[in-house]
């Protein structure tokens, strides 16, 4: 079985398991909605200034809600020693990692695509005006979040306070990707296209995703066999 | 103001040297599985935290004397704070893992992740806050102070290097 096919099988297994139980995706969606609601207590959700910071608000929601999905990525394998079975299976650590990252990516992206219209309605933000570009930013930002979150999930799966450790580990690392996503999302939900001045952020996000995907694929075997 | 300007640059420079040491030691551990590299990486990470914290405090004093407040989201201050958090998470991860070989491997992986993030954080902070930032003017006295600080950082690291602990016999029974 080829590398990509192995990763595809792992991703399909994770998606099937999640869609049967809906544990992570339900809690993540509910959490996203609760945070969106709580932001509206802190300031006037319909004020013009809110639109200016809407990119930041959205990505804070995505990062918090995404953590719930990412925490489950490897924790899901703990009952019945499934993780030992996966590591012993004739699948490389990199394929296992890539499969799990792809499954988490699709789940987090799903949560985002549900949260986005809710955000648009509650905060009166016309987010559909630049949707293709916004989707590109969502994909790049979410892949960065997912790839760092999945390797962190592998690191924290067997340690104390894993639910606390994962967000503590990933948020400082994600600073460049999240800041880029926030800046670009703020531009796009305001109805403006990505201008020449914003390409630097886009390149930063692509570079971040490429670097951390490559390093994670190279080091995940070390994490899994330790 | 001059005092603060004098100190935060060499403190930051020493922290950068310690971060490079931690990166090299982490790669060395993953290649050789020699726990002396792990001990060096751990000590160098502690040096980064100590010197960067001192640099941030020094930067705060510069900001305070110039602007009357203790913190501005200046590019260099922001980057220093994020880098401090990156290395703090490396040490938190060390504390959370009990088994020594797993702790060393995980910490090495995360130190590599943190070090790769440092240039991205510095560039991102500079794009985010392109306005006036803390002054950096490299002149010979500052190179001299950097050399002294680097020696102090080396001594601090050497003092913090612990003998590797492969097992805990008292827990065996």
HADDOCK unambig.tbl for C-alpha pairs under 7 A between the chains (distance, minus, plus):
assign (segid A and resid 155 and name CA) (segid B and resid 106 and name CA) 6.60 0.50 0.50
assign (segid A and resid 159 and name CA) (segid B and resid 96 and name CA) 6.19 0.50 0.50
assign (segid A and resid 159 and name CA) (segid B and resid 97 and name CA) 5.75 0.50 0.50
assign (segid A and resid 160 and name CA) (segid B and resid 96 and name CA) 5.87 0.50 0.50
assign (segid A and resid 168 and name CA) (segid B and resid 89 and name CA) 6.88 0.50 0.50
assign (segid A and resid 169 and name CA) (segid B and resid 89 and name CA) 5.70 0.50 0.50
assign (segid A and resid 172 and name CA) (segid B and resid 82 and name CA) 6.13 0.50 0.50
assign (segid A and resid 172 and name CA) (segid B and resid 85 and name CA) 6.31 0.50 0.50
assign (segid A and resid 172 and name CA) (segid B and resid 86 and name CA) 5.80 0.50 0.50
assign (segid A and resid 173 and name CA) (segid B and resid 86 and name CA) 6.55 0.50 0.50
assign (segid A and resid 173 and name CA) (segid B and resid 114 and name CA) 6.64 0.50 0.50
assign (segid A and resid 173 and name CA) (segid B and resid 117 and name CA) 6.37 0.50 0.50
assign (segid A and resid 175 and name CA) (segid B and resid 121 and name CA) 6.85 0.50 0.50
assign (segid A and resid 176 and name CA) (segid B and resid 120 and name CA) 6.24 0.50 0.50
assign (segid A and resid 176 and name CA) (segid B and resid 121 and name CA) 5.68 0.50 0.50
assign (segid A and resid 176 and name CA) (segid B and resid 124 and name CA) 5.66 0.50 0.50
assign (segid A and resid 219 and name CA) (segid B and resid 109 and name CA) 6.93 0.50 0.50
assign (segid A and resid 223 and name CA) (segid B and resid 106 and name CA) 6.38 0.50 0.50
assign (segid A and resid 226 and name CA) (segid B and resid 102 and name CA) 5.16 0.50 0.50
assign (segid A and resid 226 and name CA) (segid B and resid 105 and name CA) 6.88 0.50 0.50
